[in-house]
Amino acid sequence: LPVSTREGVVLLDPMMVSHAMFDGVLVTLVTRDGRRHLTDASLQDIAARLPADRFVRAHRRALLNLHEVAILRPTDSGGYLAVTHAGDEVPVSRQTARRLRRALGL
């Protein structure tokens, strides 16, 4: 997965990507080893280049590797806060939470 950053083009193994978060300006790609890469690529562009069976658009501002989720904490809004194996928290929207519950048989 080539990602344009300020340092240049970083080549990432898609299976090493834990999640991606949009902060309103840039997207931060976080890898399983905790490295963070800032890019101006959109979440939509990044999602299109990642395996659809492994990654989900968890929130309008977040992509999530389902294999990296350790805990799903319910929120008051009906969604979840996904905690990754590395301890990062990723919001999961109410709509995506419904799909996850069905997929997990909950």
MOPAC internal coordinates of N, CA, C and O (Angstrom, degrees):
PM7 1SCF
backbone

  N    0.0000 0     0.00 0     0.00 0    0    0    0
  C    1.4599 1     0.00 0     0.00 0    1    0    0
  C    1.5216 1   107.83 1     0.00 0    2    1    0
  O    1.2310 1   119.45 1   -77.84 1    3    2    1
  N    1.3260 1   118.65 1   102.16 1    3    2    1
  C    1.4628 1   120.05 1   177.10 1    5    3    2
  C    1.5309 1   110.33 1   -77.04 1    6    5    3
  O    1.2310 1   120.87 1   -47.95 1    7    6    5
  N    1.3348 1   115.95 1   132.05 1    7    6    5
  C    1.4594 1   121.84 1  -178.46 1    9    7    6
  C    1.5226 1   108.49 1  -130.26 1   10    9    7
  O    1.2310 1   120.81 1   -56.44 1   11   10    9
  N    1.3329 1   116.06 1   123.56 1   11   10    9
  C    1.4627 1   120.57 1   177.76 1   13   11   10
  C    1.5246 1   109.49 1   -79.13 1   14   13   11
  O    1.2310 1   120.93 1   -55.38 1   15   14   13
  N    1.3234 1   115.83 1   124.62 1   15   14   13
  C    1.4582 1   122.07 1   178.54 1   17   15   14
  C    1.5224 1   108.36 1  -129.30 1   18   17   15
  O    1.2310 1   120.56 1    -1.44 1   19   18   17
  N    1.3149 1   116.53 1   178.56 1   19   18   17
  C    1.4674 1   120.05 1   177.02 1   21   19   18
  C    1.5265 1   111.83 1   -65.64 1   22   21   19
  O    1.2310 1   121.07 1   151.61 1   23   22   21
  N    1.3277 1   115.57 1   -28.39 1   23   22   21
  C    1.4651 1   120.44 1  -179.99 1   25   23   22
  C    1.5207 1   112.38 1   -79.53 1   26   25   23
  O    1.2310 1   120.20 1   167.08 1   27   26   25
  N    1.3218 1   117.23 1   -12.92 1   27   26   25
  C    1.4521 1   122.41 1  -175.87 1   29   27   26
  C    1.5150 1   109.30 1   129.41 1   30   29   27
  O    1.2310 1   120.52 1    17.20 1   31   30   29
  N    1.3203 1   116.62 1  -162.80 1   31   30   29
  C    1.4570 1   121.13 1   179.32 1   33   31   30
  C    1.5287 1   108.17 1   -88.75 1   34   33   31
  O    1.2310 1   121.47 1   -59.98 1   35   34   33
  N    1.3311 1   114.80 1   120.02 1   35   34   33
  C    1.4627 1   121.27 1   179.02 1   37   35   34
  C    1.5241 1   107.61 1  -100.18 1   38   37   35
  O    1.2310 1   120.38 1   -47.56 1   39   38   37
  N    1.3207 1   116.88 1   132.44 1   39   38   37
  C    1.4570 1   121.87 1   177.90 1   41   39   38
  C    1.5246 1   108.52 1   -99.34 1   42   41   39
  O    1.2310 1   120.84 1   -63.77 1   43   42   41
  N    1.3356 1   116.00 1   116.23 1   43   42   41
  C    1.4625 1   121.96 1  -178.02 1   45   43   42
  C    1.5151 1   110.98 1  -113.05 1   46   45   43
  O    1.2310 1   120.85 1   -37.92 1   47   46   45
  N    1.3171 1   115.98 1   142.08 1   47   46   45
  C    1.4546 1   121.18 1   171.28 1   49   47   46
  C    1.5327 1   106.11 1   -75.77 1   50   49   47
  O    1.2310 1   119.04 1   -59.16 1   51   50   49
  N    1.3293 1   119.43 1   120.84 1   51   50   49
  C    1.4689 1   120.61 1  -178.41 1   53   51   50
  C    1.5259 1   113.62 1   -54.85 1   54   53   51
  O    1.2310 1   119.91 1   149.29 1   55   54   53
  N    1.3282 1   117.79 1   -30.71 1   55   54   53
  C    1.4603 1   120.18 1  -179.88 1   57   55   54
  C    1.5257 1   111.95 1   -72.91 1   58   57   55
  O    1.2310 1   120.35 1   164.70 1   59   58   57
  N    1.3344 1   116.93 1   -15.30 1   59   58   57
  C    1.4586 1   121.16 1   178.44 1   61   59   58
  C    1.5287 1   112.44 1   -88.47 1   62   61   59
  O    1.2310 1   120.10 1   170.25 1   63   62   61
  N    1.3365 1   117.41 1    -9.75 1   63   62   61
  C    1.4684 1   120.72 1  -179.86 1   65   63   62
  C    1.5252 1   108.68 1   -77.65 1   66   65   63
  O    1.2310 1   120.67 1   -55.14 1   67   66   65
  N    1.3133 1   116.32 1   124.86 1   67   66   65
  C    1.4603 1   122.71 1   178.48 1   69   67   66
  C    1.5270 1   110.68 1   -86.08 1   70   69   67
  O    1.2310 1   121.16 1   129.13 1   71   70   69
  N    1.3338 1   115.39 1   -50.87 1   71   70   69
  C    1.4547 1   120.93 1   180.00 1   73   71   70
  C    1.5200 1   109.69 1  -165.42 1   74   73   71
  O    1.2310 1   121.49 1    -9.54 1   75   74   73
  N    1.3329 1   114.75 1   170.46 1   75   74   73
  C    1.4612 1   121.64 1   176.78 1   77   75   74
  C    1.5191 1   107.36 1  -137.60 1   78   77   75
  O    1.2310 1   120.91 1   -43.49 1   79   78   77
  N    1.3251 1   115.86 1   136.51 1   79   78   77
  C    1.4641 1   121.19 1  -178.66 1   81   79   78
  C    1.5348 1   109.78 1  -127.18 1   82   81   79
  O    1.2310 1   121.13 1   -45.61 1   83   82   81
  N    1.3268 1   115.44 1   134.39 1   83   82   81
  C    1.4632 1   122.56 1   176.63 1   85   83   82
  C    1.5157 1   108.07 1   -96.74 1   86   85   83
  O    1.2310 1   119.85 1   -52.80 1   87   86   85
  N    1.3367 1   117.89 1   127.20 1   87   86   85
  C    1.4662 1   121.09 1  -177.99 1   89   87   86
  C    1.5231 1   113.67 1  -101.45 1   90   89   87
  O    1.2310 1   120.51 1  -170.71 1   91   90   89
  N    1.3279 1   116.64 1     9.29 1   91   90   89
  C    1.4557 1   120.43 1  -177.75 1   93   91   90
  C    1.5181 1   112.25 1   106.17 1   94   93   91
  O    1.2310 1   120.47 1   157.89 1   95   94   93
  N    1.3281 1   116.71 1   -22.11 1   95   94   93
  C    1.4589 1   121.93 1   179.32 1   97   95   94
  C    1.5310 1   110.45 1  -128.24 1   98   97   95
  O    1.2310 1   120.73 1   126.52 1   99   98   97
  N    1.3242 1   116.22 1   -53.48 1   99   98   97
  C    1.4567 1   121.82 1  -176.63 1  101   99   98
  C    1.5250 1   110.60 1  -121.96 1  102  101   99
  O    1.2310 1   121.25 1   -16.80 1  103  102  101
  N    1.3209 1   115.21 1   163.20 1  103  102  101
  C    1.4605 1   121.65 1   175.14 1  105  103  102
  C    1.5230 1   107.38 1  -107.15 1  106  105  103
  O    1.2310 1   121.17 1   -46.51 1  107  106  105
  N    1.3392 1   115.36 1   133.49 1  107  106  105
  C    1.4541 1   121.27 1   174.23 1  109  107  106
  C    1.5196 1   107.93 1  -103.99 1  110  109  107
  O    1.2310 1   121.08 1   -62.06 1  111  110  109
  N    1.3291 1   115.54 1   117.94 1  111  110  109
  C    1.4630 1   121.75 1   174.36 1  113  111  110
  C    1.5262 1   107.38 1   -92.98 1  114  113  111
  O    1.2310 1   120.31 1   -52.99 1  115  114  113
  N    1.3226 1   117.01 1   127.01 1  115  114  113
  C    1.4615 1   121.98 1  -178.60 1  117  115  114
  C    1.5256 1   108.17 1  -113.55 1  118  117  115
  O    1.2310 1   120.84 1   -50.34 1  119  118  117
  N    1.3270 1   116.01 1   129.66 1  119  118  117
  C    1.4590 1   120.44 1   179.46 1  121  119  118
  C    1.5241 1   110.11 1   -97.00 1  122  121  119
  O    1.2310 1   121.00 1   -13.91 1  123  122  121
  N    1.3191 1   115.69 1   166.09 1  123  122  121
  C    1.4651 1   121.38 1  -177.77 1  125  123  122
  C    1.5224 1   112.25 1   -59.82 1  126  125  123
  O    1.2310 1   120.04 1   151.83 1  127  126  125
  N    1.3254 1   117.54 1   -28.17 1  127  126  125
  C    1.4652 1   120.37 1   179.67 1  129  127  126
  C    1.5332 1   112.40 1   -87.70 1  130  129  127
  O    1.2310 1   120.31 1  -171.76 1  131  130  129
  N    1.3460 1   117.01 1     8.24 1  131  130  129
  C    1.4580 1   121.33 1   174.74 1  133  131  130
  C    1.5147 1   115.92 1    90.33 1  134  133  131
  O    1.2310 1   119.87 1   178.98 1  135  134  133
  N    1.3121 1   117.85 1    -1.02 1  135  134  133
  C    1.4642 1   119.66 1   178.50 1  137  135  134
  C    1.5237 1   109.71 1   -70.80 1  138  137  135
  O    1.2310 1   120.70 1   -34.81 1  139  138  137
  N    1.3084 1   116.27 1   145.19 1  139  138  137
  C    1.4654 1   122.74 1  -178.91 1  141  139  138
  C    1.5196 1   108.87 1  -123.38 1  142  141  139
  O    1.2310 1   121.15 1   -48.11 1  143  142  141
  N    1.3261 1   115.40 1   131.89 1  143  142  141
  C    1.4577 1   121.57 1  -178.39 1  145  143  142
  C    1.5195 1   108.36 1  -126.64 1  146  145  143
  O    1.2310 1   120.49 1   -58.38 1  147  146  145
  N    1.3403 1   116.67 1   121.62 1  147  146  145
  C    1.4638 1   122.30 1   177.19 1  149  147  146
  C    1.5138 1   109.96 1   -88.21 1  150  149  147
  O    1.2310 1   120.86 1   -45.74 1  151  150  149
  N    1.3321 1   115.96 1   134.26 1  151  150  149
  C    1.4590 1   120.85 1   178.98 1  153  151  150
  C    1.5160 1   109.47 1  -142.70 1  154  153  151
  O    1.2310 1   120.99 1   -24.20 1  155  154  153
  N    1.3303 1   115.71 1   155.80 1  155  154  153
  C    1.4653 1   119.36 1   175.38 1  157  155  154
  C    1.5268 1   111.17 1   -95.89 1  158  157  155
  O    1.2310 1   120.10 1  -173.44 1  159  158  157
  N    1.3449 1   117.42 1     6.56 1  159  158  157
  C    1.4714 1   120.71 1   174.18 1  161  159  158
  C    1.5227 1   108.48 1   -66.69 1  162  161  159
  O    1.2310 1   120.58 1   -30.47 1  163  162  161
  N    1.3174 1   116.49 1   149.53 1  163  162  161
  C    1.4686 1   119.48 1  -179.82 1  165  163  162
  C    1.5331 1   110.17 1   -82.00 1  166  165  163
  O    1.2310 1   121.02 1   -21.60 1  167  166  165
  N    1.3304 1   115.65 1   158.40 1  167  166  165
  C    1.4605 1   119.83 1   175.24 1  169  167  166
  C    1.5194 1   110.84 1   -59.70 1  170  169  167
  O    1.2310 1   120.64 1   143.01 1  171  170  169
  N    1.3255 1   116.38 1   -36.99 1  171  170  169
  C    1.4626 1   120.99 1   179.72 1  173  171  170
  C    1.5355 1   110.46 1   -61.96 1  174  173  171
  O    1.2310 1   120.17 1   135.71 1  175  174  173
  N    1.3215 1   117.28 1   -44.29 1  175  174  173
  C    1.4658 1   120.74 1   178.77 1  177  175  174
  C    1.5279 1   111.39 1   -64.68 1  178  177  175
  O    1.2310 1   120.73 1   138.33 1  179  178  177
  N    1.3195 1   116.20 1   -41.67 1  179  178  177
  C    1.4679 1   119.92 1   179.87 1  181  179  178
  C    1.5277 1   109.99 1   -66.40 1  182  181  179
  O    1.2310 1   120.24 1   135.86 1  183  182  181
  N    1.3272 1   117.15 1   -44.14 1  183  182  181
  C    1.4687 1   121.45 1  -179.42 1  185  183  182
  C    1.5271 1   111.20 1   -60.03 1  186  185  183
  O    1.2310 1   120.30 1   142.85 1  187  186  185
  N    1.3219 1   117.03 1   -37.15 1  187  186  185
  C    1.4611 1   121.10 1  -179.01 1  189  187  186
  C    1.5242 1   111.72 1   -65.69 1  190  189  187
  O    1.2310 1   120.23 1   157.92 1  191  190  189
  N    1.3240 1   117.17 1   -22.08 1  191  190  189
  C    1.4632 1   120.78 1  -177.87 1  193  191  190
  C    1.5247 1   113.64 1  -101.77 1  194  193  191
  O    1.2310 1   120.48 1  -176.82 1  195  194  193
  N    1.3310 1   116.70 1     3.18 1  195  194  193
  C    1.4589 1   121.20 1   178.70 1  197  195  194
  C    1.5237 1   110.39 1  -107.81 1  198  197  195
  O    1.2310 1   119.62 1   -26.27 1  199  198  197
  N    1.3355 1   118.34 1   153.73 1  199  198  197
  C    1.4722 1   121.02 1  -179.55 1  201  199  198
  C    1.5338 1   111.74 1   -62.07 1  202  201  199
  O    1.2310 1   120.16 1   -58.62 1  203  202  201
  N    1.3285 1   117.31 1   121.38 1  203  202  201
  C    1.4692 1   122.69 1  -175.93 1  205  203  202
  C    1.5182 1   112.78 1   -66.59 1  206  205  203
  O    1.2310 1   119.80 1   156.23 1  207  206  205
  N    1.3294 1   117.99 1   -23.77 1  207  206  205
  C    1.4677 1   119.79 1   179.85 1  209  207  206
  C    1.5253 1   112.32 1   -78.85 1  210  209  207
  O    1.2310 1   120.35 1   169.11 1  211  210  209
  N    1.3139 1   116.93 1   -10.89 1  211  210  209
  C    1.4695 1   121.62 1  -176.60 1  213  211  210
  C    1.5317 1   112.20 1  -112.76 1  214  213  211
  O    1.2310 1   120.25 1   149.72 1  215  214  213
  N    1.3339 1   117.14 1   -30.28 1  215  214  213
  C    1.4635 1   121.69 1  -174.95 1  217  215  214
  C    1.5189 1   111.12 1  -112.26 1  218  217  215
  O    1.2310 1   121.15 1   -36.40 1  219  218  217
  N    1.3299 1   115.40 1   143.60 1  219  218  217
  C    1.4529 1   121.57 1   179.15 1  221  219  218
  C    1.5285 1   108.57 1  -132.20 1  222  221  219
  O    1.2310 1   121.41 1   -35.72 1  223  222  221
  N    1.3213 1   114.90 1   144.28 1  223  222  221
  C    1.4630 1   119.78 1   172.73 1  225  223  222
  C    1.5227 1   105.44 1   -77.73 1  226  225  223
  O    1.2310 1   120.44 1   -86.18 1  227  226  225
  N    1.3181 1   116.76 1    93.82 1  227  226  225
  C    1.4538 1   123.09 1  -172.07 1  229  227  226
  C    1.5194 1   112.35 1   -72.59 1  230  229  227
  O    1.2310 1   120.85 1   151.65 1  231  230  229
  N    1.3180 1   115.99 1   -28.35 1  231  230  229
  C    1.4676 1   122.35 1  -174.40 1  233  231  230
  C    1.5156 1   105.86 1  -159.13 1  234  233  231
  O    1.2310 1   120.23 1   -17.31 1  235  234  233
  N    1.3142 1   117.17 1   162.69 1  235  234  233
  C    1.4699 1   118.14 1  -179.77 1  237  235  234
  C    1.5268 1   111.84 1   -61.75 1  238  237  235
  O    1.2310 1   120.54 1   162.21 1  239  238  237
  N    1.3231 1   116.56 1   -17.79 1  239  238  237
  C    1.4589 1   121.30 1   179.71 1  241  239  238
  C    1.5282 1   113.31 1  -113.09 1  242  241  239
  O    1.2310 1   119.85 1  -168.48 1  243  242  241
  N    1.3395 1   117.89 1    11.52 1  243  242  241
  C    1.4638 1   117.97 1  -174.37 1  245  243  242
  C    1.5245 1   113.95 1  -148.83 1  246  245  243
  O    1.2310 1   121.38 1   -38.64 1  247  246  245
  N    1.3254 1   114.96 1   141.36 1  247  246  245
  C    1.4668 1   124.12 1   168.59 1  249  247  246
  C    1.5165 1   106.42 1  -111.94 1  250  249  247
  O    1.2310 1   120.65 1   -33.78 1  251  250  249
  N    1.3253 1   116.36 1   146.22 1  251  250  249
  C    1.4562 1   119.53 1  -175.66 1  253  251  250
  C    1.5208 1   110.98 1  -138.58 1  254  253  251
  O    1.2310 1   120.86 1   -47.46 1  255  254  253
  N    1.3282 1   115.96 1   132.54 1  255  254  253
  C    1.4567 1   122.31 1   173.00 1  257  255  254
  C    1.5290 1   106.09 1   -82.77 1  258  257  255
  O    1.2310 1   119.91 1   -66.86 1  259  258  257
  N    1.3174 1   117.78 1   113.14 1  259  258  257
  C    1.4639 1   121.90 1  -175.74 1  261  259  258
  C    1.5261 1   112.51 1   -61.69 1  262  261  259
  O    1.2310 1   120.15 1   154.22 1  263  262  261
  N    1.3270 1   117.32 1   -25.78 1  263  262  261
  C    1.4603 1   121.05 1   179.65 1  265  263  262
  C    1.5232 1   112.37 1   -75.63 1  266  265  263
  O    1.2310 1   120.21 1   170.97 1  267  266  265
  N    1.3162 1   117.20 1    -9.03 1  267  266  265
  C    1.4659 1   121.70 1   179.99 1  269  267  266
  C    1.5276 1   112.95 1   -99.72 1  270  269  267
  O    1.2310 1   119.67 1   179.15 1  271  270  269
  N    1.3228 1   118.23 1    -0.85 1  271  270  269
  C    1.4629 1   121.24 1  -177.11 1  273  271  270
  C    1.5195 1   109.95 1   -81.34 1  274  273  271
  O    1.2310 1   121.07 1   -54.16 1  275  274  273
  N    1.3402 1   115.55 1   125.84 1  275  274  273
  C    1.4604 1   121.51 1   177.40 1  277  275  274
  C    1.5255 1   110.72 1  -100.61 1  278  277  275
  O    1.2310 1   120.47 1   140.83 1  279  278  277
  N    1.3472 1   116.70 1   -39.17 1  279  278  277
  C    1.4715 1   122.26 1  -176.15 1  281  279  278
  C    1.5231 1   108.89 1  -141.84 1  282  281  279
  O    1.2310 1   120.54 1   -39.62 1  283  282  281
  N    1.3299 1   116.58 1   140.38 1  283  282  281
  C    1.4615 1   122.51 1   170.56 1  285  283  282
  C    1.5268 1   107.05 1  -112.92 1  286  285  283
  O    1.2310 1   120.43 1   -71.57 1  287  286  285
  N    1.3266 1   116.79 1   108.43 1  287  286  285
  C    1.4659 1   121.33 1   179.30 1  289  287  286
  C    1.5232 1   109.26 1   -96.11 1  290  289  287
  O    1.2310 1   119.67 1   -54.70 1  291  290  289
  N    1.3393 1   118.24 1   125.30 1  291  290  289
  C    1.4611 1   120.21 1   178.48 1  293  291  290
  C    1.5256 1   111.46 1   -66.08 1  294  293  291
  O    1.2310 1   120.93 1   -33.71 1  295  294  293
  N    1.3309 1   115.82 1   146.29 1  295  294  293
  C    1.4618 1   121.42 1   175.95 1  297  295  294
  C    1.5254 1   109.23 1  -113.65 1  298  297  295
  O    1.2310 1   120.62 1   -14.73 1  299  298  297
  N    1.3156 1   116.42 1   165.27 1  299  298  297
  C    1.4614 1   121.58 1   179.81 1  301  299  298
  C    1.5271 1   112.57 1   -63.00 1  302  301  299
  O    1.2310 1   120.47 1   154.25 1  303  302  301
  N    1.3256 1   116.70 1   -25.75 1  303  302  301
  C    1.4640 1   120.92 1  -176.95 1  305  303  302
  C    1.5277 1   112.73 1   -79.55 1  306  305  303
  O    1.2310 1   120.03 1   173.29 1  307  306  305
  N    1.3339 1   117.54 1    -6.71 1  307  306  305
  C    1.4571 1   120.60 1  -177.62 1  309  307  306
  C    1.5122 1   113.08 1    98.13 1  310  309  307
  O    1.2310 1   120.34 1   178.35 1  311  310  309
  N    1.3017 1   116.96 1    -1.65 1  311  310  309
  C    1.4605 1   121.54 1   177.11 1  313  311  310
  C    1.5121 1   110.60 1   -95.80 1  314  313  311
  O    1.2310 1   121.30 1    22.76 1  315  314  313
  N    1.3056 1   115.12 1  -157.24 1  315  314  313
  C    1.4611 1   121.17 1   178.10 1  317  315  314
  C    1.5168 1   109.29 1  -135.97 1  318  317  315
  O    1.2310 1   121.56 1   -16.89 1  319  318  317
  N    1.3044 1   114.62 1   163.11 1  319  318  317
  C    1.4445 1   122.44 1   165.59 1  321  319  318
  C    1.5229 1   103.93 1  -114.48 1  322  321  319
  O    1.2310 1   120.42 1   -69.47 1  323  322  321
  N    1.3287 1   116.79 1   110.53 1  323  322  321
  C    1.4576 1   121.23 1  -179.76 1  325  323  322
  C    1.5246 1   108.18 1   -83.73 1  326  325  323
  O    1.2310 1   120.76 1   -52.15 1  327  326  325
  N    1.3108 1   116.15 1   127.85 1  327  326  325
  C    1.4551 1   121.50 1   176.78 1  329  327  326
  C    1.5235 1   106.49 1  -105.49 1  330  329  327
  O    1.2310 1   120.79 1   -56.94 1  331  330  329
  N    1.3241 1   116.09 1   123.06 1  331  330  329
  C    1.4608 1   120.69 1  -178.66 1  333  331  330
  C    1.5286 1   110.41 1   -79.74 1  334  333  331
  O    1.2310 1   120.48 1   -10.96 1  335  334  333
  N    1.3138 1   116.68 1   169.04 1  335  334  333
  C    1.4643 1   121.39 1   177.85 1  337  335  334
  C    1.5275 1   111.00 1   -59.77 1  338  337  335
  O    1.2310 1   120.22 1   152.31 1  339  338  337
  N    1.3290 1   117.18 1   -27.69 1  339  338  337
  C    1.4675 1   121.50 1   179.30 1  341  339  338
  C    1.5252 1   112.14 1   -84.05 1  342  341  339
  O    1.2310 1   120.27 1   173.27 1  343  342  341
  N    1.3570 1   117.10 1    -6.73 1  343  342  341
  C    1.4616 1   120.42 1   178.36 1  345  343  342
  C    1.5159 1   115.40 1    96.59 1  346  345  343
  O    1.2310 1   119.82 1  -179.19 1  347  346  345
  N    1.3179 1   117.95 1     0.81 1  347  346  345
  C    1.4676 1   120.56 1   177.41 1  349  347  346
  C    1.5206 1   109.70 1   -74.69 1  350  349  347
  O    1.2310 1   120.61 1   -31.76 1  351  350  349
  N    1.3284 1   116.44 1   148.24 1  351  350  349
  C    1.4617 1   121.54 1   179.09 1  353  351  350
  C    1.5195 1   109.88 1  -108.03 1  354  353  351
  O    1.2310 1   120.99 1   -49.37 1  355  354  353
  N    1.3351 1   115.71 1   130.63 1  355  354  353
  C    1.4641 1   122.43 1  -177.83 1  357  355  354
  C    1.5263 1   107.59 1  -126.63 1  358  357  355
  O    1.2310 1   119.66 1   -54.91 1  359  358  357
  N    1.3458 1   118.26 1   125.09 1  359  358  357
  C    1.4606 1   119.55 1   179.35 1  361  359  358
  C    1.5290 1   111.60 1   -69.78 1  362  361  359
  O    1.2310 1   121.13 1   -37.36 1  363  362  361
  N    1.3332 1   115.44 1   142.64 1  363  362  361
  C    1.4578 1   122.67 1   175.66 1  365  363  362
  C    1.5214 1   106.27 1  -121.97 1  366  365  363
  O    1.2310 1   120.27 1   -59.48 1  367  366  365
  N    1.3204 1   117.09 1   120.52 1  367  366  365
  C    1.4638 1   121.45 1  -177.08 1  369  367  366
  C    1.5243 1   111.65 1   -65.72 1  370  369  367
  O    1.2310 1   121.01 1   -17.30 1  371  370  369
  N    1.3107 1   115.67 1   162.70 1  371  370  369
  C    1.4742 1   121.49 1   178.66 1  373  371  370
  C    1.5191 1   111.01 1   -58.27 1  374  373  371
  O    1.2310 1   120.11 1   136.48 1  375  374  373
  N    1.3321 1   117.39 1   -43.52 1  375  374  373
  C    1.4611 1   121.39 1  -179.49 1  377  375  374
  C    1.5315 1   111.31 1   -64.03 1  378  377  375
  O    1.2310 1   120.27 1   135.04 1  379  378  377
  N    1.3200 1   117.09 1   -44.96 1  379  378  377
  C    1.4598 1   120.16 1   178.63 1  381  379  378
  C    1.5256 1   110.55 1   -68.10 1  382  381  379
  O    1.2310 1   120.45 1   146.50 1  383  382  381
  N    1.3265 1   116.75 1   -33.50 1  383  382  381
  C    1.4709 1   120.50 1   178.03 1  385  383  382
  C    1.5226 1   110.72 1   -60.99 1  386  385  383
  O    1.2310 1   120.05 1   140.55 1  387  386  385
  N    1.3268 1   117.51 1   -39.45 1  387  386  385
  C    1.4761 1   120.81 1   177.18 1  389  387  386
  C    1.5227 1   110.72 1   -60.66 1  390  389  387
  O    1.2310 1   120.62 1   134.03 1  391  390  389
  N    1.3341 1   116.42 1   -45.97 1  391  390  389
  C    1.4693 1   120.51 1   179.57 1  393  391  390
  C    1.5287 1   111.13 1   -63.63 1  394  393  391
  O    1.2310 1   120.44 1   140.40 1  395  394  393
  N    1.3189 1   116.77 1   -39.60 1  395  394  393
  C    1.4627 1   120.40 1   178.73 1  397  395  394
  C    1.5256 1   111.61 1   -65.24 1  398  397  395
  O    1.2310 1   120.57 1   137.70 1  399  398  397
  N    1.3245 1   116.51 1   -42.30 1  399  398  397
  C    1.4658 1   119.74 1   178.63 1  401  399  398
  C    1.5282 1   110.69 1   -60.24 1  402  401  399
  O    1.2310 1   120.75 1   135.59 1  403  402  401
  N    1.3457 1   116.18 1   -44.41 1  403  402  401
  C    1.4720 1   119.39 1   178.18 1  405  403  402
  C    1.5283 1   110.83 1   -63.39 1  406  405  403
  O    1.2310 1   120.42 1   135.69 1  407  406  405
  N    1.3180 1   116.81 1   -44.31 1  407  406  405
  C    1.4625 1   120.95 1  -179.04 1  409  407  406
  C    1.5230 1   111.64 1   -63.40 1  410  409  407
  O    1.2310 1   120.59 1   146.11 1  411  410  409
  N    1.3391 1   116.48 1   -33.89 1  411  410  409
  C    1.4588 1   120.48 1  -179.58 1  413  411  410
  C    1.5258 1   113.07 1   -89.49 1  414  413  411
  O    1.2310 1   120.61 1   177.05 1  415  414  413
  N    1.3316 1   116.45 1    -2.95 1  415  414  413
  C    1.4580 1   120.36 1   179.44 1  417  415  414
  C    1.5155 1   113.35 1    75.09 1  418  417  415
  O    1.2310 1   120.11 1  -150.79 1  419  418  417
  N    1.3132 1   117.39 1    29.21 1  419  418  417
  C    1.4774 1   121.67 1  -179.84 1  421  419  418
  C    1.5204 1   111.73 1   -97.68 1  422  421  419
  O    1.2310 1   120.10 1   180.00 1  423  422  421

